[in-house]
Amino acid sequence: MKDLEREDPFELIGTGYPVANPEETDRITARCIVEEYALTGFAATDILVLFQSPLYAHSHAIYQRRGVEFVRDLIDEVFGSSQ
């Protein structure tokens, strides 16, 4: 392990990579995000707000690419459509 240097970046840096099926990759990723927030006690409506917020970059990027119905369908899968 090397010593920390003053100029070392201490921020997360995302890297994109090609996938065979981008929509399926977004579906799996978004569903994991929905499940994670659901397990920590967030309500379905609150999770939708997180996807709509640019402060949550990864989920918001999926929201922008796939739209609100895509996200609502995943939330309904996790919570059940009767909520």
HTML snippet that shows the backbone in 3Dmol.js (N, CA, C, O; Angstrom):
<script src="https://3Dmol.org/build/3Dmol-min.js"></script>
<div id="view" style="width:600px;height:400px;position:relative"></div>
<script>
const pdb = `
ATOM      1  N   MET A   1       0.850  -1.181   0.000  1.00  0.00           N
ATOM      2  CA  MET A   1       0.000   0.000   0.000  1.00  0.00           C
ATOM      3  C   MET A   1       0.893   1.241   0.000  1.00  0.00           C
ATOM      4  O   MET A   1       1.862   1.324   0.754  1.00  0.00           O
ATOM      5  N   LYS A   2       0.558   2.174  -0.837  1.00  0.00           N
ATOM      6  CA  LYS A   2       1.374   3.394  -0.919  1.00  0.00           C
ATOM      7  C   LYS A   2       0.882   4.440   0.071  1.00  0.00           C
ATOM      8  O   LYS A   2      -0.262   4.397   0.523  1.00  0.00           O
ATOM      9  N   ASP A   3       1.746   5.363   0.394  1.00  0.00           N
ATOM     10  CA  ASP A   3       1.370   6.470   1.267  1.00  0.00           C
ATOM     11  C   ASP A   3       0.419   7.405   0.530  1.00  0.00           C
ATOM     12  O   ASP A   3       0.510   7.563  -0.688  1.00  0.00           O
ATOM     13  N   LEU A   4      -0.482   8.014   1.268  1.00  0.00           N
ATOM     14  CA  LEU A   4      -1.386   8.994   0.677  1.00  0.00           C
ATOM     15  C   LEU A   4      -0.611  10.250   0.292  1.00  0.00           C
ATOM     16  O   LEU A   4       0.276  10.700   1.017  1.00  0.00           O
ATOM     17  N   GLU A   5      -0.957  10.790  -0.838  1.00  0.00           N
ATOM     18  CA  GLU A   5      -0.322  12.022  -1.300  1.00  0.00           C
ATOM     19  C   GLU A   5      -1.359  13.133  -1.319  1.00  0.00           C
ATOM     20  O   GLU A   5      -2.547  12.879  -1.517  1.00  0.00           O
ATOM     21  N   ARG A   6      -0.922  14.330  -1.118  1.00  0.00           N
ATOM     22  CA  ARG A   6      -1.812  15.488  -1.061  1.00  0.00           C
ATOM     23  C   ARG A   6      -2.623  15.654  -2.346  1.00  0.00           C
ATOM     24  O   ARG A   6      -3.770  16.097  -2.295  1.00  0.00           O
ATOM     25  N   GLU A   7      -2.047  15.307  -3.490  1.00  0.00           N
ATOM     26  CA  GLU A   7      -2.716  15.488  -4.773  1.00  0.00           C
ATOM     27  C   GLU A   7      -3.628  14.315  -5.162  1.00  0.00           C
ATOM     28  O   GLU A   7      -4.306  14.381  -6.188  1.00  0.00           O
ATOM     29  N   ASP A   8      -3.654  13.255  -4.365  1.00  0.00           N
ATOM     30  CA  ASP A   8      -4.519  12.112  -4.685  1.00  0.00           C
ATOM     31  C   ASP A   8      -5.982  12.530  -4.653  1.00  0.00           C
ATOM     32  O   ASP A   8      -6.419  13.206  -3.721  1.00  0.00           O
ATOM     33  N   PRO A   9      -6.731  12.132  -5.657  1.00  0.00           N
ATOM     34  CA  PRO A   9      -8.163  12.465  -5.632  1.00  0.00           C
ATOM     35  C   PRO A   9      -8.908  11.575  -4.625  1.00  0.00           C
ATOM     36  O   PRO A   9      -8.678  10.367  -4.563  1.00  0.00           O
ATOM     37  N   PHE A  10      -9.779  12.174  -3.861  1.00  0.00           N
ATOM     38  CA  PHE A  10     -10.582  11.437  -2.887  1.00  0.00           C
ATOM     39  C   PHE A  10     -12.054  11.490  -3.285  1.00  0.00           C
ATOM     40  O   PHE A  10     -12.930  11.688  -2.443  1.00  0.00           O
ATOM     41  N   GLU A  11     -12.306  11.313  -4.558  1.00  0.00           N
ATOM     42  CA  GLU A  11     -13.683  11.333  -5.033  1.00  0.00           C
ATOM     43  C   GLU A  11     -13.928  10.106  -5.890  1.00  0.00           C
ATOM     44  O   GLU A  11     -13.009   9.564  -6.504  1.00  0.00           O
ATOM     45  N   LEU A  12     -15.190   9.674  -5.923  1.00  0.00           N
ATOM     46  CA  LEU A  12     -15.547   8.538  -6.754  1.00  0.00           C
ATOM     47  C   LEU A  12     -15.538   8.960  -8.221  1.00  0.00           C
ATOM     48  O   LEU A  12     -15.981  10.054  -8.568  1.00  0.00           O
ATOM     49  N   ILE A  13     -15.040   8.098  -9.051  1.00  0.00           N
ATOM     50  CA  ILE A  13     -15.016   8.359 -10.480  1.00  0.00           C
ATOM     51  C   ILE A  13     -15.679   7.176 -11.167  1.00  0.00           C
ATOM     52  O   ILE A  13     -15.209   6.044 -11.057  1.00  0.00           O
ATOM     53  N   GLY A  14     -16.767   7.437 -11.874  1.00  0.00           N
ATOM     54  CA  GLY A  14     -17.481   6.370 -12.579  1.00  0.00           C
ATOM     55  C   GLY A  14     -16.893   6.148 -13.958  1.00  0.00           C
ATOM     56  O   GLY A  14     -16.412   7.078 -14.606  1.00  0.00           O
ATOM     57  N   THR A  15     -16.940   4.920 -14.387  1.00  0.00           N
ATOM     58  CA  THR A  15     -16.460   4.555 -15.715  1.00  0.00           C
ATOM     59  C   THR A  15     -17.524   3.742 -16.420  1.00  0.00           C
ATOM     60  O   THR A  15     -18.020   2.754 -15.877  1.00  0.00           O
ATOM     61  N   GLY A  16     -17.874   4.147 -17.616  1.00  0.00           N
ATOM     62  CA  GLY A  16     -18.855   3.400 -18.391  1.00  0.00           C
ATOM     63  C   GLY A  16     -18.200   2.256 -19.141  1.00  0.00           C
ATOM     64  O   GLY A  16     -16.997   2.274 -19.402  1.00  0.00           O
ATOM     65  N   TYR A  17     -18.990   1.278 -19.479  1.00  0.00           N
ATOM     66  CA  TYR A  17     -18.513   0.160 -20.272  1.00  0.00           C
ATOM     67  C   TYR A  17     -19.678  -0.375 -21.092  1.00  0.00           C
ATOM     68  O   TYR A  17     -20.833  -0.240 -20.686  1.00  0.00           O
ATOM     69  N   PRO A  18     -19.393  -0.977 -22.238  1.00  0.00           N
ATOM     70  CA  PRO A  18     -20.477  -1.475 -23.092  1.00  0.00           C
ATOM     71  C   PRO A  18     -21.146  -2.713 -22.479  1.00  0.00           C
ATOM     72  O   PRO A  18     -20.487  -3.556 -21.870  1.00  0.00           O
ATOM     73  N   VAL A  19     -22.455  -2.799 -22.655  1.00  0.00           N
ATOM     74  CA  VAL A  19     -23.213  -3.969 -22.204  1.00  0.00           C
ATOM     75  C   VAL A  19     -24.036  -4.498 -23.375  1.00  0.00           C
ATOM     76  O   VAL A  19     -24.352  -3.758 -24.306  1.00  0.00           O
ATOM     77  N   ALA A  20     -24.374  -5.768 -23.321  1.00  0.00           N
ATOM     78  CA  ALA A  20     -25.109  -6.397 -24.421  1.00  0.00           C
ATOM     79  C   ALA A  20     -26.517  -5.841 -24.558  1.00  0.00           C
ATOM     80  O   ALA A  20     -26.997  -5.629 -25.672  1.00  0.00           O
ATOM     81  N   ASN A  21     -27.183  -5.603 -23.429  1.00  0.00           N
ATOM     82  CA  ASN A  21     -28.568  -5.140 -23.453  1.00  0.00           C
ATOM     83  C   ASN A  21     -28.714  -3.986 -22.454  1.00  0.00           C
ATOM     84  O   ASN A  21     -28.983  -4.225 -21.277  1.00  0.00           O
ATOM     85  N   PRO A  22     -28.542  -2.755 -22.904  1.00  0.00           N
ATOM     86  CA  PRO A  22     -28.584  -1.610 -21.976  1.00  0.00           C
ATOM     87  C   PRO A  22     -29.896  -1.482 -21.195  1.00  0.00           C
ATOM     88  O   PRO A  22     -29.877  -1.128 -20.017  1.00  0.00           O
ATOM     89  N   GLU A  23     -31.025  -1.764 -21.833  1.00  0.00           N
ATOM     90  CA  GLU A  23     -32.298  -1.631 -21.118  1.00  0.00           C
ATOM     91  C   GLU A  23     -32.405  -2.665 -19.994  1.00  0.00           C
ATOM     92  O   GLU A  23     -32.874  -2.346 -18.901  1.00  0.00           O
ATOM     93  N   GLU A  24     -31.978  -3.882 -20.255  1.00  0.00           N
ATOM     94  CA  GLU A  24     -32.018  -4.918 -19.219  1.00  0.00           C
ATOM     95  C   GLU A  24     -31.046  -4.586 -18.087  1.00  0.00           C
ATOM     96  O   GLU A  24     -31.346  -4.822 -16.916  1.00  0.00           O
ATOM     97  N   THR A  25     -29.904  -4.048 -18.433  1.00  0.00           N
ATOM     98  CA  THR A  25     -28.943  -3.632 -17.412  1.00  0.00           C
ATOM     99  C   THR A  25     -29.535  -2.529 -16.541  1.00  0.00           C
ATOM    100  O   THR A  25     -29.391  -2.569 -15.319  1.00  0.00           O
ATOM    101  N   ASP A  26     -30.196  -1.546 -17.148  1.00  0.00           N
ATOM    102  CA  ASP A  26     -30.867  -0.494 -16.379  1.00  0.00           C
ATOM    103  C   ASP A  26     -31.970  -1.078 -15.504  1.00  0.00           C
ATOM    104  O   ASP A  26     -32.146  -0.647 -14.364  1.00  0.00           O
ATOM    105  N   ARG A  27     -32.719  -2.059 -16.025  1.00  0.00           N
ATOM    106  CA  ARG A  27     -33.800  -2.660 -15.250  1.00  0.00           C
ATOM    107  C   ARG A  27     -33.262  -3.370 -14.010  1.00  0.00           C
ATOM    108  O   ARG A  27     -33.794  -3.207 -12.912  1.00  0.00           O
ATOM    109  N   ILE A  28     -32.223  -4.144 -14.192  1.00  0.00           N
ATOM    110  CA  ILE A  28     -31.640  -4.872 -13.058  1.00  0.00           C
ATOM    111  C   ILE A  28     -31.063  -3.896 -12.041  1.00  0.00           C
ATOM    112  O   ILE A  28     -31.286  -4.045 -10.840  1.00  0.00           O
ATOM    113  N   THR A  29     -30.330  -2.909 -12.514  1.00  0.00           N
ATOM    114  CA  THR A  29     -29.719  -1.926 -11.618  1.00  0.00           C
ATOM    115  C   THR A  29     -30.778  -1.135 -10.862  1.00  0.00           C
ATOM    116  O   THR A  29     -30.685  -0.974  -9.645  1.00  0.00           O
ATOM    117  N   ALA A  30     -31.779  -0.644 -11.574  1.00  0.00           N
ATOM    118  CA  ALA A  30     -32.833   0.158 -10.935  1.00  0.00           C
ATOM    119  C   ALA A  30     -33.620  -0.670  -9.929  1.00  0.00           C
ATOM    120  O   ALA A  30     -33.976  -0.176  -8.859  1.00  0.00           O
ATOM    121  N   ARG A  31     -33.892  -1.928 -10.267  1.00  0.00           N
ATOM    122  CA  ARG A  31     -34.628  -2.769  -9.322  1.00  0.00           C
ATOM    123  C   ARG A  31     -33.812  -2.974  -8.046  1.00  0.00           C
ATOM    124  O   ARG A  31     -34.373  -2.965  -6.950  1.00  0.00           O
ATOM    125  N   CYS A  32     -32.514  -3.156  -8.172  1.00  0.00           N
ATOM    126  CA  CYS A  32     -31.657  -3.286  -6.985  1.00  0.00           C
ATOM    127  C   CYS A  32     -31.709  -2.024  -6.129  1.00  0.00           C
ATOM    128  O   CYS A  32     -31.762  -2.095  -4.901  1.00  0.00           O
ATOM    129  N   ILE A  33     -31.694  -0.874  -6.790  1.00  0.00           N
ATOM    130  CA  ILE A  33     -31.782   0.401  -6.066  1.00  0.00           C
ATOM    131  C   ILE A  33     -33.116   0.495  -5.337  1.00  0.00           C
ATOM    132  O   ILE A  33     -33.157   0.866  -4.164  1.00  0.00           O
ATOM    133  N   VAL A  34     -34.204   0.164  -6.022  1.00  0.00           N
ATOM    134  CA  VAL A  34     -35.540   0.204  -5.407  1.00  0.00           C
ATOM    135  C   VAL A  34     -35.591  -0.745  -4.204  1.00  0.00           C
ATOM    136  O   VAL A  34     -36.063  -0.361  -3.134  1.00  0.00           O
ATOM    137  N   GLU A  35     -35.110  -1.974  -4.372  1.00  0.00           N
ATOM    138  CA  GLU A  35     -35.134  -2.948  -3.282  1.00  0.00           C
ATOM    139  C   GLU A  35     -34.321  -2.469  -2.086  1.00  0.00           C
ATOM    140  O   GLU A  35     -34.739  -2.630  -0.940  1.00  0.00           O
ATOM    141  N   GLU A  36     -33.163  -1.883  -2.353  1.00  0.00           N
ATOM    142  CA  GLU A  36     -32.304  -1.404  -1.269  1.00  0.00           C
ATOM    143  C   GLU A  36     -33.006  -0.327  -0.442  1.00  0.00           C
ATOM    144  O   GLU A  36     -33.006  -0.384   0.788  1.00  0.00           O
ATOM    145  N   TYR A  37     -33.600   0.648  -1.119  1.00  0.00           N
ATOM    146  CA  TYR A  37     -34.313   1.694  -0.387  1.00  0.00           C
ATOM    147  C   TYR A  37     -35.555   1.138   0.310  1.00  0.00           C
ATOM    148  O   TYR A  37     -35.875   1.562   1.420  1.00  0.00           O
ATOM    149  N   ALA A  38     -36.248   0.212  -0.313  1.00  0.00           N
ATOM    150  CA  ALA A  38     -37.426  -0.397   0.315  1.00  0.00           C
ATOM    151  C   ALA A  38     -37.032  -1.128   1.594  1.00  0.00           C
ATOM    152  O   ALA A  38     -37.725  -1.032   2.606  1.00  0.00           O
ATOM    153  N   LEU A  39     -35.932  -1.851   1.549  1.00  0.00           N
ATOM    154  CA  LEU A  39     -35.476  -2.586   2.735  1.00  0.00           C
ATOM    155  C   LEU A  39     -35.042  -1.672   3.868  1.00  0.00           C
ATOM    156  O   LEU A  39     -35.058  -2.077   5.031  1.00  0.00           O
ATOM    157  N   THR A  40     -34.656  -0.443   3.543  1.00  0.00           N
ATOM    158  CA  THR A  40     -34.268   0.496   4.595  1.00  0.00           C
ATOM    159  C   THR A  40     -35.438   1.355   5.078  1.00  0.00           C
ATOM    160  O   THR A  40     -35.259   2.258   5.894  1.00  0.00           O
ATOM    161  N   GLY A  41     -36.644   1.064   4.564  1.00  0.00           N
ATOM    162  CA  GLY A  41     -37.834   1.714   5.098  1.00  0.00           C
ATOM    163  C   GLY A  41     -38.418   2.840   4.274  1.00  0.00           C
ATOM    164  O   GLY A  41     -39.374   3.478   4.714  1.00  0.00           O
ATOM    165  N   PHE A  42     -37.887   3.106   3.108  1.00  0.00           N
ATOM    166  CA  PHE A  42     -38.445   4.161   2.276  1.00  0.00           C
ATOM    167  C   PHE A  42     -39.787   3.724   1.693  1.00  0.00           C
ATOM    168  O   PHE A  42     -39.964   2.555   1.352  1.00  0.00           O
ATOM    169  N   ALA A  43     -40.717   4.643   1.581  1.00  0.00           N
ATOM    170  CA  ALA A  43     -42.001   4.388   0.930  1.00  0.00           C
ATOM    171  C   ALA A  43     -41.815   4.444  -0.581  1.00  0.00           C
ATOM    172  O   ALA A  43     -40.856   5.034  -1.079  1.00  0.00           O
ATOM    173  N   ALA A  44     -42.737   3.827  -1.298  1.00  0.00           N
ATOM    174  CA  ALA A  44     -42.666   3.801  -2.762  1.00  0.00           C
ATOM    175  C   ALA A  44     -42.617   5.207  -3.352  1.00  0.00           C
ATOM    176  O   ALA A  44     -41.849   5.463  -4.280  1.00  0.00           O
ATOM    177  N   THR A  45     -43.418   6.108  -2.829  1.00  0.00           N
ATOM    178  CA  THR A  45     -43.443   7.481  -3.353  1.00  0.00           C
ATOM    179  C   THR A  45     -42.113   8.192  -3.117  1.00  0.00           C
ATOM    180  O   THR A  45     -41.673   8.983  -3.950  1.00  0.00           O
ATOM    181  N   ASP A  46     -41.476   7.910  -1.984  1.00  0.00           N
ATOM    182  CA  ASP A  46     -40.176   8.523  -1.688  1.00  0.00           C
ATOM    183  C   ASP A  46     -39.093   8.006  -2.634  1.00  0.00           C
ATOM    184  O   ASP A  46     -38.201   8.755  -3.031  1.00  0.00           O
ATOM    185  N   ILE A  47     -39.175   6.735  -2.990  1.00  0.00           N
ATOM    186  CA  ILE A  47     -38.190   6.160  -3.906  1.00  0.00           C
ATOM    187  C   ILE A  47     -38.323   6.793  -5.289  1.00  0.00           C
ATOM    188  O   ILE A  47     -37.319   7.075  -5.944  1.00  0.00           O
ATOM    189  N   LEU A  48     -39.548   7.012  -5.728  1.00  0.00           N
ATOM    190  CA  LEU A  48     -39.753   7.671  -7.013  1.00  0.00           C
ATOM    191  C   LEU A  48     -39.134   9.071  -6.999  1.00  0.00           C
ATOM    192  O   LEU A  48     -38.523   9.489  -7.983  1.00  0.00           O
ATOM    193  N   VAL A  49     -39.288   9.781  -5.911  1.00  0.00           N
ATOM    194  CA  VAL A  49     -38.700  11.121  -5.780  1.00  0.00           C
ATOM    195  C   VAL A  49     -37.176  11.053  -5.874  1.00  0.00           C
ATOM    196  O   VAL A  49     -36.551  11.934  -6.464  1.00  0.00           O
ATOM    197  N   LEU A  50     -36.578  10.011  -5.297  1.00  0.00           N
ATOM    198  CA  LEU A  50     -35.123   9.856  -5.388  1.00  0.00           C
ATOM    199  C   LEU A  50     -34.672   9.692  -6.840  1.00  0.00           C
ATOM    200  O   LEU A  50     -33.661  10.264  -7.247  1.00  0.00           O
ATOM    201  N   PHE A  51     -35.417   8.915  -7.612  1.00  0.00           N
ATOM    202  CA  PHE A  51     -35.078   8.734  -9.023  1.00  0.00           C
ATOM    203  C   PHE A  51     -35.243  10.040  -9.796  1.00  0.00           C
ATOM    204  O   PHE A  51     -34.522  10.274 -10.766  1.00  0.00           O
ATOM    205  N   GLN A  52     -36.162  10.877  -9.392  1.00  0.00           N
ATOM    206  CA  GLN A  52     -36.401  12.143 -10.081  1.00  0.00           C
ATOM    207  C   GLN A  52     -35.373  13.208  -9.714  1.00  0.00           C
ATOM    208  O   GLN A  52     -35.240  14.205 -10.424  1.00  0.00           O
ATOM    209  N   SER A  53     -34.652  13.012  -8.624  1.00  0.00           N
ATOM    210  CA  SER A  53     -33.711  14.018  -8.140  1.00  0.00           C
ATOM    211  C   SER A  53     -32.324  13.855  -8.761  1.00  0.00           C
ATOM    212  O   SER A  53     -31.752  12.766  -8.714  1.00  0.00           O
ATOM    213  N   PRO A  54     -31.779  14.927  -9.342  1.00  0.00           N
ATOM    214  CA  PRO A  54     -30.413  14.885  -9.884  1.00  0.00           C
ATOM    215  C   PRO A  54     -29.344  14.659  -8.810  1.00  0.00           C
ATOM    216  O   PRO A  54     -28.202  14.337  -9.138  1.00  0.00           O
ATOM    217  N   LEU A  55     -29.697  14.823  -7.544  1.00  0.00           N
ATOM    218  CA  LEU A  55     -28.742  14.583  -6.464  1.00  0.00           C
ATOM    219  C   LEU A  55     -28.356  13.107  -6.367  1.00  0.00           C
ATOM    220  O   LEU A  55     -27.294  12.778  -5.838  1.00  0.00           O
ATOM    221  N   TYR A  56     -29.208  12.222  -6.870  1.00  0.00           N
ATOM    222  CA  TYR A  56     -28.942  10.779  -6.892  1.00  0.00           C
ATOM    223  C   TYR A  56     -28.595  10.416  -8.336  1.00  0.00           C
ATOM    224  O   TYR A  56     -29.442   9.940  -9.091  1.00  0.00           O
ATOM    225  N   ALA A  57     -27.335  10.650  -8.704  1.00  0.00           N
ATOM    226  CA  ALA A  57     -26.906  10.642 -10.109  1.00  0.00           C
ATOM    227  C   ALA A  57     -27.197   9.340 -10.842  1.00  0.00           C
ATOM    228  O   ALA A  57     -27.697   9.366 -11.967  1.00  0.00           O
ATOM    229  N   HIS A  58     -26.896   8.217 -10.233  1.00  0.00           N
ATOM    230  CA  HIS A  58     -27.063   6.950 -10.937  1.00  0.00           C
ATOM    231  C   HIS A  58     -28.539   6.641 -11.185  1.00  0.00           C
ATOM    232  O   HIS A  58     -28.930   6.328 -12.310  1.00  0.00           O
ATOM    233  N   SER A  59     -29.344   6.726 -10.152  1.00  0.00           N
ATOM    234  CA  SER A  59     -30.773   6.453 -10.332  1.00  0.00           C
ATOM    235  C   SER A  59     -31.420   7.503 -11.237  1.00  0.00           C
ATOM    236  O   SER A  59     -32.305   7.176 -12.027  1.00  0.00           O
ATOM    237  N   HIS A  60     -30.994   8.736 -11.132  1.00  0.00           N
ATOM    238  CA  HIS A  60     -31.554   9.788 -11.974  1.00  0.00           C
ATOM    239  C   HIS A  60     -31.200   9.581 -13.449  1.00  0.00           C
ATOM    240  O   HIS A  60     -32.010   9.867 -14.331  1.00  0.00           O
ATOM    241  N   ALA A  61     -29.997   9.088 -13.711  1.00  0.00           N
ATOM    242  CA  ALA A  61     -29.602   8.804 -15.095  1.00  0.00           C
ATOM    243  C   ALA A  61     -30.502   7.730 -15.704  1.00  0.00           C
ATOM    244  O   ALA A  61     -30.893   7.833 -16.866  1.00  0.00           O
ATOM    245  N   ILE A  62     -30.825   6.713 -14.931  1.00  0.00           N
ATOM    246  CA  ILE A  62     -31.746   5.669 -15.402  1.00  0.00           C
ATOM    247  C   ILE A  62     -33.127   6.274 -15.639  1.00  0.00           C
ATOM    248  O   ILE A  62     -33.775   5.978 -16.644  1.00  0.00           O
ATOM    249  N   TYR A  63     -33.569   7.108 -14.727  1.00  0.00           N
ATOM    250  CA  TYR A  63     -34.863   7.781 -14.860  1.00  0.00           C
ATOM    251  C   TYR A  63     -34.915   8.605 -16.147  1.00  0.00           C
ATOM    252  O   TYR A  63     -35.919   8.581 -16.859  1.00  0.00           O
ATOM    253  N   GLN A  64     -33.854   9.321 -16.441  1.00  0.00           N
ATOM    254  CA  GLN A  64     -33.823  10.145 -17.653  1.00  0.00           C
ATOM    255  C   GLN A  64     -33.816   9.289 -18.921  1.00  0.00           C
ATOM    256  O   GLN A  64     -34.464   9.631 -19.910  1.00  0.00           O
ATOM    257  N   ARG A  65     -33.082   8.176 -18.885  1.00  0.00           N
ATOM    258  CA  ARG A  65     -33.011   7.312 -20.070  1.00  0.00           C
ATOM    259  C   ARG A  65     -34.312   6.560 -20.307  1.00  0.00           C
ATOM    260  O   ARG A  65     -34.741   6.420 -21.452  1.00  0.00           O
ATOM    261  N   ARG A  66     -34.946   6.076 -19.249  1.00  0.00           N
ATOM    262  CA  ARG A  66     -36.069   5.135 -19.384  1.00  0.00           C
ATOM    263  C   ARG A  66     -37.435   5.731 -19.079  1.00  0.00           C
ATOM    264  O   ARG A  66     -38.450   5.194 -19.523  1.00  0.00           O
ATOM    265  N   GLY A  67     -37.484   6.816 -18.338  1.00  0.00           N
ATOM    266  CA  GLY A  67     -38.751   7.480 -18.072  1.00  0.00           C
ATOM    267  C   GLY A  67     -39.439   7.041 -16.793  1.00  0.00           C
ATOM    268  O   GLY A  67     -39.058   6.063 -16.151  1.00  0.00           O
ATOM    269  N   VAL A  68     -40.459   7.798 -16.453  1.00  0.00           N
ATOM    270  CA  VAL A  68     -41.163   7.601 -15.186  1.00  0.00           C
ATOM    271  C   VAL A  68     -41.912   6.271 -15.143  1.00  0.00           C
ATOM    272  O   VAL A  68     -41.937   5.625 -14.095  1.00  0.00           O
ATOM    273  N   GLU A  69     -42.514   5.846 -16.234  1.00  0.00           N
ATOM    274  CA  GLU A  69     -43.272   4.583 -16.226  1.00  0.00           C
ATOM    275  C   GLU A  69     -42.358   3.391 -15.973  1.00  0.00           C
ATOM    276  O   GLU A  69     -42.745   2.451 -15.278  1.00  0.00           O
ATOM    277  N   PHE A  70     -41.161   3.419 -16.526  1.00  0.00           N
ATOM    278  CA  PHE A  70     -40.174   2.367 -16.307  1.00  0.00           C
ATOM    279  C   PHE A  70     -39.889   2.238 -14.811  1.00  0.00           C
ATOM    280  O   PHE A  70     -39.890   1.134 -14.266  1.00  0.00           O
ATOM    281  N   VAL A  71     -39.646   3.364 -14.157  1.00  0.00           N
ATOM    282  CA  VAL A  71     -39.337   3.359 -12.727  1.00  0.00           C
ATOM    283  C   VAL A  71     -40.564   2.970 -11.917  1.00  0.00           C
ATOM    284  O   VAL A  71     -40.450   2.184 -10.977  1.00  0.00           O
ATOM    285  N   ARG A  72     -41.726   3.495 -12.255  1.00  0.00           N
ATOM    286  CA  ARG A  72     -42.954   3.135 -11.527  1.00  0.00           C
ATOM    287  C   ARG A  72     -43.240   1.635 -11.616  1.00  0.00           C
ATOM    288  O   ARG A  72     -43.655   1.021 -10.633  1.00  0.00           O
ATOM    289  N   ASP A  73     -43.020   1.051 -12.788  1.00  0.00           N
ATOM    290  CA  ASP A  73     -43.243  -0.389 -12.947  1.00  0.00           C
ATOM    291  C   ASP A  73     -42.330  -1.191 -12.030  1.00  0.00           C
ATOM    292  O   ASP A  73     -42.763  -2.180 -11.439  1.00  0.00           O
ATOM    293  N   LEU A  74     -41.083  -0.781 -11.905  1.00  0.00           N
ATOM    294  CA  LEU A  74     -40.161  -1.484 -11.013  1.00  0.00           C
ATOM    295  C   LEU A  74     -40.563  -1.318  -9.550  1.00  0.00           C
ATOM    296  O   LEU A  74     -40.497  -2.268  -8.769  1.00  0.00           O
ATOM    297  N   ILE A  75     -40.974  -0.118  -9.187  1.00  0.00           N
ATOM    298  CA  ILE A  75     -41.431   0.127  -7.817  1.00  0.00           C
ATOM    299  C   ILE A  75     -42.659  -0.735  -7.527  1.00  0.00           C
ATOM    300  O   ILE A  75     -42.770  -1.311  -6.445  1.00  0.00           O
ATOM    301  N   ASP A  76     -43.576  -0.826  -8.482  1.00  0.00           N
ATOM    302  CA  ASP A  76     -44.768  -1.672  -8.314  1.00  0.00           C
ATOM    303  C   ASP A  76     -44.401  -3.142  -8.166  1.00  0.00           C
ATOM    304  O   ASP A  76     -45.033  -3.864  -7.396  1.00  0.00           O
ATOM    305  N   GLU A  77     -43.382  -3.590  -8.898  1.00  0.00           N
ATOM    306  CA  GLU A  77     -42.928  -4.979  -8.751  1.00  0.00           C
ATOM    307  C   GLU A  77     -42.447  -5.261  -7.347  1.00  0.00           C
ATOM    308  O   GLU A  77     -42.714  -6.324  -6.786  1.00  0.00           O
ATOM    309  N   VAL A  78     -41.736  -4.302  -6.785  1.00  0.00           N
ATOM    310  CA  VAL A  78     -41.162  -4.495  -5.446  1.00  0.00           C
ATOM    311  C   VAL A  78     -42.217  -4.344  -4.355  1.00  0.00           C
ATOM    312  O   VAL A  78     -42.263  -5.146  -3.423  1.00  0.00           O
ATOM    313  N   PHE A  79     -43.062  -3.326  -4.463  1.00  0.00           N
ATOM    314  CA  PHE A  79     -44.040  -3.035  -3.424  1.00  0.00           C
ATOM    315  C   PHE A  79     -45.387  -3.701  -3.666  1.00  0.00           C
ATOM    316  O   PHE A  79     -46.194  -3.821  -2.744  1.00  0.00           O
ATOM    317  N   GLY A  80     -45.636  -4.132  -4.892  1.00  0.00           N
ATOM    318  CA  GLY A  80     -46.960  -4.619  -5.260  1.00  0.00           C
ATOM    319  C   GLY A  80     -47.744  -3.452  -5.822  1.00  0.00           C
ATOM    320  O   GLY A  80     -47.604  -2.319  -5.362  1.00  0.00           O
ATOM    321  N   SER A  81     -48.566  -3.728  -6.811  1.00  0.00           N
ATOM    322  CA  SER A  81     -49.264  -2.639  -7.507  1.00  0.00           C
ATOM    323  C   SER A  81     -50.464  -2.103  -6.751  1.00  0.00           C
ATOM    324  O   SER A  81     -51.136  -1.197  -7.245  1.00  0.00           O
ATOM    325  N   SER A  82     -50.762  -2.632  -5.561  1.00  0.00           N
ATOM    326  CA  SER A  82     -51.936  -2.178  -4.815  1.00  0.00           C
ATOM    327  C   SER A  82     -51.622  -1.059  -3.830  1.00  0.00           C
ATOM    328  O   SER A  82     -52.487  -0.698  -3.032  1.00  0.00           O
ATOM    329  N   GLN A  83     -50.418  -0.500  -3.857  1.00  0.00           N
ATOM    330  CA  GLN A  83     -50.094   0.535  -2.880  1.00  0.00           C
ATOM    331  C   GLN A  83     -50.674   1.867  -3.239  1.00  0.00           C
ATOM    332  O   GLN A  83     -50.485   2.840  -2.509  1.00  0.00           O
TER     333      GLN A  83
END
`;
const viewer = $3Dmol.createViewer("view");
viewer.addModel(pdb, "pdb");
viewer.setStyle({}, {cartoon: {color: "spectrum"}});
viewer.zoomTo();
viewer.render();
</script>
